[in-house]
Amino acid sequence: MARMATTQRVVVSTIGAWFFGFLIFFPILWMVLASFKTELEAFAIPPSFLFFHWTTENYATVQERSDYFHHAMNSIIIAGGSTLIALLIAIPAAWSMAFSPTKRTKDTLLWMLSTKMMPPVGVLVPIYLIYKNFGLLDSRAGLIFILCLGNLPIVIWMLFTYFKEIPRDILEAARMDGATIGRELVYVLTPMAIPGLASTLLLNLILAWNEAFWTLNLSTSNAAPLTTFIASYSSPEGLFWAKLSAASTLAIAPILVLGWFSQKQLVRGLTFGAVK
């Protein structure tokens, strides 16, 4: 009887998981399908799901109108650069807070987290004026800097959580063997926290890749990433759904592939230290 109940629970849980997974994935699937439709078919009511005239015309139009590879390279450089700089700053910061805390450590962590609660539009005008005066508008360096600062609190918090799970005895043993702080960070702490570092890197990369507010307001053409590339297909004449879907599919394709191949590492890192 218990075995039947357990089997039924597994079946129900599996069906429920697939159902909610499909609901979450359905908008992406619909976007991909719409990218292969004509504009008339994309607006058609009732909509056609699979039985329509498939065409790649939208992708050709998108490439002719916009330089996809230019925007993609900007996204790679901006997301990758901001992520690497954030990690270089966050690793020693999280190490000091985890293994050499002071009475103000908790307050500092809470203050950093509170900065994420402020809407970005609240500081848009001063940031814009500063960037204008220093010539950072529409530059990769400017976007890397602002995205690094924006995601830094999350990176420090995640690494702090991972580092807290590492036994102090291992670090003390390394110090007794004569390891300096630098060697302790590079040769002892970092290898032990690789799952946490990998998941932090991936999550920060996804956040930087998908950031739209700062990229739309601080870039126009030279440093415009894929978020600006997508927004260019919204015009006063209306939304061209088929072309917009094609542009969106091209924009999310790299990060979807990365997430698919790194999902095990991401889950492993996010659950690092969850089970004692």
LUMDO-891378 format. One record per residue: x, y, z of N, C-alpha, C, O in turn; residue number from 1. Coordinates in steps of 0.2 Angstrom, whole numbers, plus 5000, padded with zeros to 4 digits. Layout:
BEGIN
<<X,Y,Z>,<X,Y,Z>,<X,Y,Z>,<X,Y,Z>,NUM>;
...
# end
This chain:
BEGIN
<<5004,4994,5000>,<5000,5000,5000>,<5004,5006,5000>,<5003,5011,4996>,1>;
<<5009,5006,5004>,<5014,5012,5005>,<5018,5013,4998>,<5019,5018,4996>,2>;
<<5019,5007,4995>,<5023,5007,4988>,<5018,5010,4983>,<5021,5014,4979>,3>;
<<5012,5009,4983>,<5007,5011,4978>,<5006,5019,4979>,<5006,5023,4974>,4>;
<<5006,5021,4986>,<5005,5028,4987>,<5011,5032,4985>,<5011,5037,4982>,5>;
<<5017,5029,4986>,<5023,5032,4984>,<5024,5032,4976>,<5026,5038,4973>,6>;
<<5022,5027,4973>,<5022,5027,4965>,<5017,5032,4963>,<5019,5036,4958>,7>;
<<5011,5033,4965>,<5006,5038,4963>,<5009,5045,4964>,<5008,5049,4960>,8>;
<<5012,5046,4970>,<5015,5052,4971>,<5020,5054,4966>,<5021,5060,4964>,9>;
<<5024,5049,4965>,<5030,5051,4960>,<5027,5052,4953>,<5029,5057,4950>,10>;
<<5022,5049,4951>,<5018,5050,4944>,<5015,5057,4944>,<5016,5060,4940>,11>;
<<5011,5058,4950>,<5008,5065,4950>,<5013,5071,4950>,<5012,5076,4947>,12>;
<<5019,5070,4954>,<5024,5075,4954>,<5027,5076,4948>,<5029,5081,4945>,13>;
<<5028,5070,4944>,<5032,5070,4937>,<5027,5074,4932>,<5030,5078,4929>,14>;
<<5021,5072,4932>,<5016,5076,4928>,<5016,5083,4929>,<5016,5087,4925>,15>;
<<5015,5085,4936>,<5015,5092,4938>,<5021,5096,4936>,<5021,5101,4934>,16>;
<<5027,5092,4937>,<5033,5096,4935>,<5034,5097,4928>,<5036,5103,4925>,17>;
<<5032,5092,4923>,<5032,5093,4916>,<5027,5098,4914>,<5028,5102,4910>,18>;
<<5021,5099,4917>,<5016,5103,4916>,<5018,5111,4917>,<5018,5115,4913>,19>;
<<5021,5112,4923>,<5023,5118,4925>,<5029,5120,4921>,<5030,5126,4919>,20>;
<<5034,5115,4919>,<5039,5117,4915>,<5037,5119,4908>,<5040,5123,4905>,21>;
<<5032,5116,4905>,<5030,5117,4899>,<5027,5124,4899>,<5028,5128,4894>,22>;
<<5023,5126,4904>,<5020,5133,4905>,<5026,5138,4905>,<5025,5143,4902>,23>;
<<5031,5137,4908>,<5037,5142,4909>,<5040,5142,4902>,<5042,5148,4900>,24>;
<<5041,5136,4898>,<5044,5136,4892>,<5040,5139,4886>,<5043,5141,4881>,25>;
<<5033,5138,4887>,<5029,5140,4881>,<5030,5146,4878>,<5030,5147,4872>,26>;
<<5031,5152,4882>,<5032,5158,4878>,<5038,5158,4874>,<5038,5161,4869>,27>;
<<5044,5155,4876>,<5050,5154,4872>,<5048,5150,4866>,<5050,5152,4860>,28>;
<<5045,5145,4867>,<5043,5141,4861>,<5038,5145,4856>,<5040,5144,4850>,29>;
<<5034,5148,4858>,<5029,5152,4854>,<5033,5158,4850>,<5032,5159,4845>,30>;
<<5038,5161,4854>,<5042,5166,4851>,<5046,5163,4845>,<5047,5166,4840>,31>;
<<5049,5157,4846>,<5053,5154,4841>,<5049,5152,4835>,<5051,5153,4829>,32>;
<<5043,5149,4836>,<5038,5148,4831>,<5036,5154,4827>,<5036,5154,4821>,33>;
<<5035,5159,4831>,<5033,5166,4827>,<5038,5169,4823>,<5037,5172,4818>,34>;
<<5044,5167,4825>,<5050,5170,4820>,<5050,5166,4814>,<5053,5169,4809>,35>;
<<5047,5161,4813>,<5047,5157,4806>,<5040,5159,4802>,<5039,5156,4797>,36>;
<<5036,5163,4805>,<5030,5165,4802>,<5030,5172,4798>,<5035,5175,4799>,37>;
<<5026,5173,4793>,<5025,5179,4790>,<5022,5184,4795>,<5019,5182,4800>,38>;
<<5022,5191,4794>,<5019,5195,4799>,<5012,5194,4799>,<5009,5195,4805>,39>;
<<5008,5193,4794>,<5001,5191,4794>,<4999,5185,4798>,<4995,5185,4802>,40>;
<<5003,5180,4797>,<5002,5174,4801>,<5004,5175,4808>,<5001,5172,4813>,41>;
<<5008,5179,4810>,<5010,5181,4817>,<5004,5184,4821>,<5004,5184,4827>,42>;
<<5000,5188,4817>,<4994,5191,4820>,<4988,5188,4819>,<4983,5190,4821>,43>;
<<4988,5182,4815>,<4982,5178,4814>,<4978,5176,4820>,<4981,5174,4825>,44>;
<<4972,5176,4820>,<4967,5174,4825>,<4962,5170,4822>,<4958,5172,4817>,45>;
<<4961,5163,4824>,<4965,5160,4829>,<4972,5158,4826>,<4973,5158,4820>,46>;
<<4977,5158,4831>,<4984,5157,4829>,<4985,5150,4826>,<4982,5145,4829>,47>;
<<4990,5149,4822>,<4992,5143,4820>,<4998,5140,4824>,<5003,5144,4825>,48>;
<<4998,5134,4826>,<5004,5132,4830>,<5010,5129,4826>,<5015,5131,4827>,49>;
<<5008,5124,4822>,<5013,5121,4818>,<5012,5121,4811>,<5017,5121,4807>,50>;
<<5006,5121,4809>,<5004,5121,4802>,<5003,5128,4799>,<4997,5130,4799>,51>;
<<5009,5130,4797>,<5009,5137,4794>,<5014,5137,4789>,<5018,5132,4788>,52>;
<<5015,5142,4785>,<5020,5142,4780>,<5027,5145,4783>,<5028,5150,4785>,53>;
<<5031,5140,4784>,<5038,5141,4787>,<5042,5145,4783>,<5043,5144,4777>,54>;
<<5045,5150,4785>,<5050,5154,4781>,<5055,5157,4786>,<5055,5158,4792>,55>;
<<5061,5158,4783>,<5067,5161,4786>,<5068,5168,4784>,<5073,5171,4785>,56>;
<<5063,5171,4781>,<5064,5178,4778>,<5065,5183,4784>,<5069,5188,4783>,57>;
<<5062,5182,4790>,<5063,5187,4795>,<5070,5187,4798>,<5073,5192,4799>,58>;
<<5073,5181,4798>,<5080,5181,4800>,<5085,5185,4795>,<5090,5188,4797>,59>;
<<5083,5184,4788>,<5087,5187,4783>,<5086,5195,4784>,<5091,5199,4783>,60>;
<<5080,5197,4785>,<5078,5204,4786>,<5082,5207,4792>,<5084,5212,4791>,61>;
<<5082,5203,4797>,<5085,5206,4803>,<5092,5207,4802>,<5095,5212,4804>,62>;
<<5096,5202,4799>,<5103,5202,4798>,<5104,5208,4793>,<5109,5211,4793>,63>;
<<5100,5209,4788>,<5101,5215,4783>,<5100,5221,4787>,<5104,5226,4785>,64>;
<<5095,5222,4791>,<5094,5228,4794>,<5099,5230,4800>,<5100,5236,4801>,65>;
<<5101,5225,4803>,<5105,5226,4809>,<5111,5221,4809>,<5110,5216,4806>,66>;
<<5117,5223,4811>,<5122,5219,4811>,<5122,5215,4818>,<5124,5217,4823>,67>;
<<5119,5209,4817>,<5118,5205,4823>,<5125,5203,4827>,<5125,5203,4833>,68>;
<<5130,5201,4823>,<5136,5199,4826>,<5140,5205,4829>,<5143,5204,4834>,69>;
<<5139,5211,4827>,<5141,5217,4831>,<5138,5217,4838>,<5142,5218,4843>,70>;
<<5132,5217,4838>,<5128,5217,4844>,<5130,5211,4849>,<5130,5212,4855>,71>;
<<5130,5205,4846>,<5132,5199,4850>,<5139,5200,4853>,<5140,5198,4858>,72>;
<<5144,5203,4849>,<5150,5203,4852>,<5150,5208,4857>,<5154,5208,4862>,73>;
<<5146,5214,4857>,<5146,5219,4862>,<5143,5215,4868>,<5145,5216,4874>,74>;
<<5138,5211,4867>,<5135,5208,4873>,<5140,5203,4877>,<5141,5203,4883>,75>;
<<5144,5199,4872>,<5149,5195,4875>,<5154,5199,4879>,<5156,5197,4885>,76>;
<<5157,5204,4876>,<5162,5208,4880>,<5159,5211,4886>,<5163,5211,4891>,77>;
<<5153,5214,4886>,<5151,5218,4891>,<5149,5213,4897>,<5150,5214,4903>,78>;
<<5145,5208,4895>,<5143,5203,4900>,<5149,5199,4903>,<5150,5198,4909>,79>;
<<5154,5197,4899>,<5159,5193,4901>,<5164,5198,4905>,<5167,5196,4911>,80>;
<<5165,5204,4903>,<5170,5209,4906>,<5167,5211,4913>,<5171,5211,4918>,81>;
<<5161,5212,4914>,<5158,5214,4920>,<5158,5208,4925>,<5159,5209,4931>,82>;
<<5157,5202,4922>,<5157,5196,4927>,<5163,5195,4930>,<5164,5194,4936>,83>;
<<5169,5195,4925>,<5175,5194,4928>,<5178,5199,4933>,<5181,5197,4938>,84>;
<<5176,5205,4931>,<5178,5211,4936>,<5175,5210,4943>,<5178,5211,4948>,85>;
<<5168,5208,4942>,<5164,5208,4949>,<5167,5202,4953>,<5168,5202,4959>,86>;
<<5169,5196,4949>,<5172,5191,4953>,<5179,5193,4956>,<5180,5191,4962>,87>;
<<5183,5196,4952>,<5190,5198,4955>,<5189,5203,4961>,<5193,5202,4966>,88>;
<<5184,5207,4962>,<5182,5211,4967>,<5179,5207,4973>,<5180,5208,4979>,89>;
<<5174,5202,4971>,<5170,5199,4976>,<5174,5193,4980>,<5172,5192,4986>,90>;
<<5178,5190,4976>,<5182,5184,4980>,<5185,5187,4986>,<5184,5184,4991>,91>;
<<5190,5192,4986>,<5193,5194,4992>,<5188,5197,4997>,<5189,5197,5003>,92>;
<<5183,5201,4994>,<5178,5204,4999>,<5174,5199,5003>,<5174,5199,5009>,93>;
<<5172,5193,4999>,<5168,5188,5002>,<5173,5184,5007>,<5171,5182,5012>,94>;
<<5179,5183,5005>,<5184,5180,5010>,<5185,5183,5016>,<5185,5180,5022>,95>;
<<5186,5190,5016>,<5187,5194,5022>,<5181,5194,5026>,<5181,5193,5033>,96>;
<<5175,5194,5023>,<5169,5194,5027>,<5167,5187,5030>,<5164,5187,5036>,97>;
<<5169,5182,5027>,<5168,5175,5029>,<5173,5173,5034>,<5171,5169,5039>,98>;
<<5179,5174,5034>,<5184,5172,5038>,<5187,5177,5043>,<5191,5175,5047>,99>;
<<5186,5183,5041>,<5189,5188,5046>,<5184,5194,5047>,<5184,5199,5046>,100>;
<<5178,5191,5050>,<5172,5196,5051>,<5174,5201,5056>,<5177,5200,5061>,101>;
<<5170,5207,5056>,<5170,5212,5061>,<5163,5213,5063>,<5159,5210,5061>,102>;
<<5162,5217,5068>,<5156,5219,5071>,<5151,5222,5066>,<5145,5223,5066>,103>;
<<5154,5225,5060>,<5151,5229,5055>,<5150,5224,5049>,<5147,5227,5044>,104>;
<<5152,5218,5049>,<5151,5214,5043>,<5144,5213,5041>,<5142,5214,5035>,105>;
<<5140,5211,5046>,<5133,5210,5044>,<5129,5216,5042>,<5125,5216,5037>,106>;
<<5131,5222,5045>,<5128,5228,5042>,<5130,5230,5035>,<5126,5232,5031>,107>;
<<5136,5229,5034>,<5139,5230,5027>,<5136,5225,5022>,<5134,5228,5016>,108>;
<<5135,5219,5024>,<5131,5215,5019>,<5124,5217,5018>,<5121,5217,5012>,109>;
<<5120,5219,5023>,<5114,5221,5022>,<5113,5228,5018>,<5109,5229,5014>,110>;
<<5118,5232,5019>,<5118,5238,5016>,<5119,5237,5008>,<5116,5240,5004>,111>;
<<5124,5232,5007>,<5125,5231,5000>,<5119,5228,4996>,<5117,5229,4991>,112>;
<<5115,5223,5000>,<5109,5220,4997>,<5104,5226,4997>,<5100,5225,4992>,113>;
<<5104,5231,5001>,<5098,5236,5001>,<5099,5240,4994>,<5094,5243,4992>,114>;
<<5105,5241,4992>,<5106,5244,4986>,<5102,5241,4980>,<5101,5245,4975>,115>;
<<5101,5235,4980>,<5097,5232,4975>,<5090,5233,4975>,<5086,5232,4970>,116>;
<<5088,5236,4981>,<5081,5237,4982>,<5079,5244,4979>,<5073,5245,4978>,117>;
<<5084,5248,4977>,<5082,5255,4974>,<5081,5254,4967>,<5085,5251,4963>,118>;
<<5076,5257,4964>,<5075,5256,4957>,<5080,5260,4953>,<5082,5266,4955>,119>;
<<5083,5257,4948>,<5088,5260,4944>,<5086,5267,4941>,<5091,5271,4941>,120>;
<<5080,5268,4940>,<5078,5275,4937>,<5079,5280,4942>,<5079,5286,4940>,121>;
<<5080,5279,4948>,<5081,5284,4953>,<5088,5287,4953>,<5089,5293,4955>,122>;
<<5092,5284,4950>,<5099,5286,4949>,<5101,5287,4941>,<5107,5288,4940>,123>;
<<5096,5287,4937>,<5097,5287,4930>,<5100,5294,4928>,<5105,5294,4924>,124>;
<<5097,5299,4930>,<5099,5306,4928>,<5107,5308,4931>,<5111,5310,4926>,125>;
<<5108,5307,4937>,<5115,5308,4939>,<5120,5303,4935>,<5126,5305,4933>,126>;
<<5119,5297,4934>,<5123,5292,4931>,<5124,5295,4924>,<5130,5294,4921>,127>;
<<5119,5297,4921>,<5119,5299,4914>,<5123,5305,4913>,<5127,5305,4908>,128>;
<<5122,5310,4918>,<5127,5316,4917>,<5134,5314,4919>,<5138,5317,4915>,129>;
<<5135,5310,4923>,<5142,5308,4925>,<5145,5305,4918>,<5151,5306,4916>,130>;
<<5142,5300,4915>,<5144,5297,4909>,<5145,5302,4904>,<5150,5301,4900>,131>;
<<5141,5307,4903>,<5141,5312,4898>,<5148,5316,4899>,<5151,5317,4894>,132>;
<<5149,5318,4905>,<5155,5322,4906>,<5161,5318,4906>,<5166,5321,4904>,133>;
<<5161,5312,4907>,<5167,5308,4906>,<5168,5304,4900>,<5173,5301,4899>,134>;
<<5163,5306,4895>,<5164,5302,4888>,<5163,5295,4888>,<5166,5291,4884>,135>;
<<5159,5293,4893>,<5157,5285,4894>,<5151,5283,4890>,<5149,5277,4890>,136>;
<<5147,5288,4888>,<5141,5286,4884>,<5142,5282,4878>,<5147,5283,4874>,137>;
<<5138,5277,4877>,<5139,5272,4871>,<5146,5269,4871>,<5149,5269,4865>,138>;
<<5149,5267,4877>,<5155,5264,4877>,<5155,5257,4880>,<5151,5257,4885>,139>;
<<5159,5253,4878>,<5159,5246,4882>,<5161,5247,4889>,<5159,5244,4893>,140>;
<<5166,5251,4890>,<5169,5252,4897>,<5164,5255,4901>,<5163,5252,4907>,141>;
<<5160,5259,4899>,<5155,5262,4903>,<5149,5257,4905>,<5147,5257,4911>,142>;
<<5147,5253,4900>,<5142,5248,4902>,<5145,5242,4906>,<5142,5240,4911>,143>;
<<5151,5240,4905>,<5155,5235,4910>,<5155,5238,4917>,<5154,5234,4922>,144>;
<<5157,5244,4918>,<5157,5247,4924>,<5150,5247,4928>,<5150,5245,4934>,145>;
<<5145,5249,4925>,<5139,5250,4928>,<5136,5243,4929>,<5132,5242,4934>,146>;
<<5137,5238,4925>,<5134,5232,4926>,<5138,5228,4931>,<5135,5224,4935>,147>;
<<5144,5229,4932>,<5148,5226,4937>,<5146,5229,4944>,<5145,5225,4949>,148>;
<<5145,5236,4944>,<5143,5238,4951>,<5136,5236,4953>,<5134,5235,4958>,149>;
<<5131,5235,4948>,<5124,5233,4949>,<5124,5226,4951>,<5120,5225,4956>,150>;
<<5128,5222,4949>,<5128,5215,4951>,<5133,5213,4956>,<5132,5207,4959>,151>;
<<5137,5217,4958>,<5142,5216,4963>,<5139,5214,4970>,<5142,5209,4973>,152>;
<<5134,5217,4973>,<5131,5214,4979>,<5129,5207,4979>,<5130,5203,4984>,153>;
<<5125,5205,4973>,<5123,5198,4973>,<5129,5193,4973>,<5129,5188,4976>,154>;
<<5134,5195,4969>,<5140,5191,4968>,<5143,5190,4975>,<5145,5185,4977>,155>;
<<5144,5196,4979>,<5147,5195,4985>,<5143,5191,4990>,<5146,5187,4994>,156>;
<<5137,5192,4990>,<5132,5188,4994>,<5133,5181,4993>,<5133,5177,4997>,157>;
<<5133,5179,4987>,<5133,5172,4985>,<5139,5169,4987>,<5140,5163,4990>,158>;
<<5145,5172,4985>,<5152,5169,4987>,<5152,5169,4995>,<5155,5164,4997>,159>;
<<5150,5174,4998>,<5150,5174,5006>,<5146,5168,5008>,<5149,5165,5013>,160>;
<<5141,5166,5005>,<5137,5160,5008>,<5141,5154,5006>,<5141,5149,5011>,161>;
<<5144,5153,5001>,<5148,5147,4999>,<5154,5147,5003>,<5156,5141,5006>,162>;
<<5158,5152,5004>,<5164,5152,5008>,<5162,5150,5016>,<5167,5147,5019>,163>;
<<5156,5152,5018>,<5155,5151,5025>,<5154,5143,5026>,<5155,5141,5032>,164>;
<<5153,5139,5021>,<5152,5132,5021>,<5159,5129,5021>,<5159,5123,5023>,165>;
<<5164,5132,5020>,<5171,5129,5020>,<5174,5129,5027>,<5174,5134,5030>,166>;
<<5176,5123,5029>,<5179,5122,5036>,<5185,5127,5037>,<5189,5127,5033>,167>;
<<5185,5130,5043>,<5190,5135,5045>,<5197,5131,5046>,<5202,5133,5045>,168>;
<<5196,5124,5048>,<5202,5120,5050>,<5206,5120,5044>,<5213,5119,5044>,169>;
<<5203,5119,5038>,<5208,5118,5032>,<5212,5124,5030>,<5218,5124,5029>,170>;
<<5209,5130,5031>,<5213,5137,5030>,<5218,5137,5036>,<5223,5140,5034>,171>;
<<5216,5136,5042>,<5221,5136,5047>,<5227,5131,5046>,<5233,5133,5048>,172>;
<<5226,5125,5043>,<5231,5121,5042>,<5236,5124,5036>,<5242,5123,5037>,173>;
<<5233,5127,5031>,<5237,5130,5026>,<5241,5136,5029>,<5247,5136,5027>,174>;
<<5238,5139,5034>,<5242,5145,5037>,<5248,5142,5041>,<5253,5145,5041>,175>;
<<5247,5136,5044>,<5252,5133,5048>,<5258,5131,5044>,<5263,5130,5046>,176>;
<<5256,5129,5038>,<5261,5127,5033>,<5264,5133,5030>,<5269,5132,5025>,177>;
<<5263,5139,5032>,<5266,5145,5029>,<5263,5148,5023>,<5266,5152,5020>,178>;
<<5257,5146,5022>,<5253,5149,5016>,<5251,5157,5017>,<5249,5158,5023>,179>;
<<5253,5161,5013>,<5251,5168,5014>,<5244,5169,5012>,<5240,5164,5009>,180>;
<<5241,5175,5013>,<5234,5176,5011>,<5232,5175,5004>,<5227,5172,5002>,181>;
<<5237,5177,5000>,<5236,5176,4992>,<5236,5169,4990>,<5232,5167,4986>,182>;
<<5241,5165,4993>,<5241,5158,4991>,<5235,5154,4994>,<5233,5150,4991>,183>;
<<5233,5157,5000>,<5227,5154,5003>,<5221,5155,4999>,<5217,5150,4998>,184>;
<<5220,5161,4996>,<5215,5162,4991>,<5215,5158,4985>,<5210,5155,4982>,185>;
<<5221,5158,4982>,<5222,5155,4975>,<5222,5147,4975>,<5219,5144,4971>,186>;
<<5226,5144,4980>,<5227,5137,4980>,<5223,5133,4985>,<5223,5127,4984>,187>;
<<5220,5136,4990>,<5216,5133,4995>,<5208,5134,4994>,<5204,5130,4993>,188>;
<<5207,5141,4995>,<5200,5142,4995>,<5196,5142,4988>,<5191,5139,4987>,189>;
<<5199,5144,4983>,<5196,5144,4976>,<5195,5137,4974>,<5189,5136,4971>,190>;
<<5200,5133,4974>,<5198,5126,4971>,<5192,5123,4975>,<5189,5119,4972>,191>;
<<5192,5124,4982>,<5186,5121,4986>,<5180,5124,4984>,<5175,5121,4985>,192>;
<<5180,5130,4982>,<5173,5133,4980>,<5172,5134,4973>,<5168,5138,4971>,193>;
<<5175,5130,4969>,<5174,5130,4962>,<5166,5129,4960>,<5164,5133,4956>,194>;
<<5162,5124,4963>,<5155,5124,4961>,<5152,5131,4963>,<5148,5133,4959>,195>;
<<5153,5134,4968>,<5150,5140,4970>,<5152,5146,4965>,<5148,5150,4963>,196>;
<<5159,5146,4964>,<5161,5151,4959>,<5158,5150,4952>,<5156,5155,4949>,197>;
<<5157,5144,4950>,<5154,5143,4943>,<5147,5145,4943>,<5145,5148,4938>,198>;
<<5143,5143,4948>,<5136,5145,4948>,<5136,5153,4949>,<5131,5156,4945>,199>;
<<5140,5156,4953>,<5140,5163,4953>,<5141,5166,4947>,<5138,5171,4945>,200>;
<<5147,5164,4943>,<5149,5167,4937>,<5143,5166,4932>,<5142,5171,4928>,201>;
<<5140,5160,4931>,<5135,5159,4927>,<5129,5163,4928>,<5126,5166,4923>,202>;
<<5127,5164,4934>,<5121,5168,4936>,<5122,5175,4934>,<5118,5179,4932>,203>;
<<5128,5178,4936>,<5130,5185,4935>,<5130,5186,4927>,<5128,5192,4925>,204>;
<<5133,5181,4924>,<5133,5182,4916>,<5126,5182,4913>,<5125,5187,4909>,205>;
<<5122,5178,4916>,<5115,5179,4913>,<5111,5185,4915>,<5108,5188,4911>,206>;
<<5113,5188,4921>,<5110,5194,4923>,<5112,5200,4919>,<5109,5204,4917>,207>;
<<5119,5200,4918>,<5122,5205,4914>,<5120,5205,4906>,<5119,5210,4903>,208>;
<<5119,5199,4904>,<5117,5198,4897>,<5110,5200,4896>,<5108,5203,4891>,209>;
<<5105,5199,4901>,<5098,5201,4900>,<5097,5208,4902>,<5091,5211,4902>,210>;
<<5102,5212,4905>,<5101,5219,4907>,<5099,5223,4902>,<5102,5224,4897>,211>;
<<5093,5226,4903>,<5090,5231,4897>,<5090,5238,4899>,<5091,5242,4895>,212>;
<<5089,5240,4906>,<5088,5247,4907>,<5094,5251,4906>,<5093,5256,4902>,213>;
<<5100,5249,4909>,<5106,5253,4908>,<5108,5253,4900>,<5111,5258,4898>,214>;
<<5108,5247,4897>,<5110,5246,4890>,<5106,5251,4886>,<5109,5254,4881>,215>;
<<5099,5251,4887>,<5095,5255,4882>,<5096,5263,4884>,<5096,5267,4879>,216>;
<<5098,5265,4890>,<5099,5272,4891>,<5106,5274,4891>,<5107,5280,4890>,217>;
<<5111,5270,4891>,<5118,5272,4890>,<5121,5270,4884>,<5127,5272,4883>,218>;
<<5118,5267,4879>,<5121,5265,4873>,<5116,5267,4867>,<5110,5267,4868>,219>;
<<5119,5268,4861>,<5115,5269,4855>,<5117,5264,4850>,<5113,5261,4847>,220>;
<<5123,5264,4848>,<5125,5260,4842>,<5132,5257,4843>,<5132,5251,4842>,221>;
<<5137,5261,4845>,<5144,5258,4845>,<5144,5252,4850>,<5147,5247,4849>,222>;
<<5142,5253,4856>,<5142,5248,4862>,<5135,5245,4863>,<5135,5241,4868>,223>;
<<5131,5246,4858>,<5124,5243,4859>,<5124,5235,4859>,<5126,5232,4855>,224>;
<<5122,5232,4865>,<5122,5225,4865>,<5115,5222,4862>,<5112,5226,4859>,225>;
<<5114,5216,4863>,<5108,5212,4860>,<5101,5215,4863>,<5096,5215,4859>,226>;
<<5101,5218,4869>,<5095,5220,4871>,<5093,5227,4867>,<5087,5227,4866>,227>;
<<5098,5231,4865>,<5096,5236,4861>,<5094,5234,4854>,<5090,5237,4851>,228>;
<<5097,5229,4852>,<5096,5226,4845>,<5089,5224,4845>,<5085,5225,4840>,229>;
<<5086,5221,4851>,<5079,5219,4851>,<5074,5225,4851>,<5069,5225,4847>,230>;
<<5076,5230,4855>,<5072,5235,4856>,<5071,5239,4849>,<5066,5243,4849>,231>;
<<5076,5239,4845>,<5076,5242,4839>,<5070,5240,4834>,<5068,5244,4829>,232>;
<<5067,5235,4836>,<5061,5232,4832>,<5054,5234,4834>,<5049,5232,4832>,233>;
<<5055,5239,4839>,<5048,5242,4842>,<5048,5249,4839>,<5053,5253,4841>,234>;
<<5044,5251,4835>,<5044,5257,4831>,<5037,5261,4832>,<5032,5257,4834>,235>;
<<5037,5267,4830>,<5030,5271,4831>,<5025,5268,4827>,<5019,5268,4828>,236>;
<<5027,5264,4821>,<5022,5261,4817>,<5018,5255,4820>,<5013,5253,4818>,237>;
<<5021,5252,4825>,<5019,5246,4828>,<5024,5241,4829>,<5030,5242,4828>,238>;
<<5022,5236,4832>,<5027,5230,4833>,<5026,5225,4827>,<5021,5223,4825>,239>;
<<5032,5224,4824>,<5033,5219,4819>,<5034,5212,4823>,<5040,5210,4824>,240>;
<<5029,5208,4824>,<5030,5202,4829>,<5034,5197,4826>,<5038,5194,4830>,241>;
<<5034,5196,4820>,<5038,5190,4817>,<5045,5192,4817>,<5050,5188,4819>,242>;
<<5047,5199,4815>,<5054,5201,4815>,<5056,5202,4822>,<5062,5200,4824>,243>;
<<5052,5204,4827>,<5054,5205,4834>,<5055,5198,4837>,<5060,5197,4841>,244>;
<<5051,5193,4835>,<5053,5186,4837>,<5059,5183,4835>,<5063,5180,4838>,245>;
<<5061,5185,4828>,<5067,5182,4825>,<5073,5186,4829>,<5078,5182,4831>,246>;
<<5072,5192,4830>,<5078,5196,4834>,<5079,5193,4841>,<5084,5192,4843>,247>;
<<5073,5192,4844>,<5073,5190,4851>,<5076,5182,4851>,<5080,5181,4856>,248>;
<<5074,5178,4847>,<5077,5172,4846>,<5085,5172,4845>,<5088,5168,4849>,249>;
<<5087,5176,4841>,<5094,5177,4840>,<5098,5179,4846>,<5103,5177,4847>,250>;
<<5094,5184,4850>,<5097,5187,4856>,<5098,5182,4861>,<5103,5182,4865>,251>;
<<5093,5177,4862>,<5093,5173,4868>,<5097,5166,4867>,<5098,5162,4871>,252>;
<<5098,5165,4860>,<5101,5158,4858>,<5107,5157,4862>,<5108,5151,4864>,253>;
<<5112,5161,4862>,<5119,5160,4865>,<5118,5158,4872>,<5121,5154,4875>,254>;
<<5114,5162,4876>,<5113,5161,4883>,<5109,5155,4885>,<5110,5152,4890>,255>;
<<5104,5153,4880>,<5101,5147,4881>,<5105,5141,4880>,<5105,5136,4884>,256>;
<<5110,5141,4875>,<5114,5136,4874>,<5119,5135,4880>,<5120,5129,4882>,257>;
<<5122,5141,4882>,<5126,5141,4888>,<5123,5138,4894>,<5125,5134,4898>,258>;
<<5116,5140,4896>,<5113,5137,4901>,<5111,5130,4901>,<5111,5126,4906>,259>;
<<5110,5127,4895>,<5108,5120,4894>,<5114,5116,4895>,<5114,5111,4899>,260>;
<<5120,5118,4893>,<5126,5114,4894>,<5129,5115,4901>,<5133,5110,4903>,261>;
<<5127,5120,4904>,<5130,5121,4911>,<5125,5120,4917>,<5126,5122,4922>,262>;
<<5119,5117,4915>,<5114,5117,4920>,<5116,5113,4926>,<5114,5114,4932>,263>;
<<5120,5107,4925>,<5122,5103,4931>,<5126,5107,4935>,<5126,5106,4941>,264>;
<<5131,5110,4932>,<5136,5114,4936>,<5132,5120,4940>,<5134,5121,4946>,265>;
<<5127,5123,4937>,<5123,5128,4940>,<5119,5126,4946>,<5119,5129,4951>,266>;
<<5116,5120,4945>,<5112,5117,4950>,<5116,5115,4956>,<5115,5116,4962>,267>;
<<5122,5112,4954>,<5127,5110,4959>,<5129,5115,4964>,<5130,5115,4970>,268>;
<<5131,5121,4960>,<5133,5127,4964>,<5128,5130,4968>,<5129,5132,4974>,269>;
<<5122,5130,4966>,<5116,5134,4969>,<5114,5130,4975>,<5112,5132,4980>,270>;
<<5115,5123,4975>,<5114,5119,4981>,<5120,5117,4985>,<5120,5113,4990>,271>;
<<5126,5121,4984>,<5132,5120,4987>,<5131,5121,4995>,<5129,5127,4996>,272>;
<<5132,5117,4999>,<5132,5118,5006>,<5125,5118,5009>,<5123,5119,5015>,273>;
<<5120,5116,5004>,<5113,5115,5007>,<5112,5109,5011>,<5107,5109,5016>,274>;
<<5115,5104,5010>,<5114,5097,5013>,<5121,5096,5017>,<5126,5096,5015>,275>;
<<5120,5096,5024>,<5125,5095,5028>,<5127,5087,5029>,<5132,5085,5032>,276>;
# end
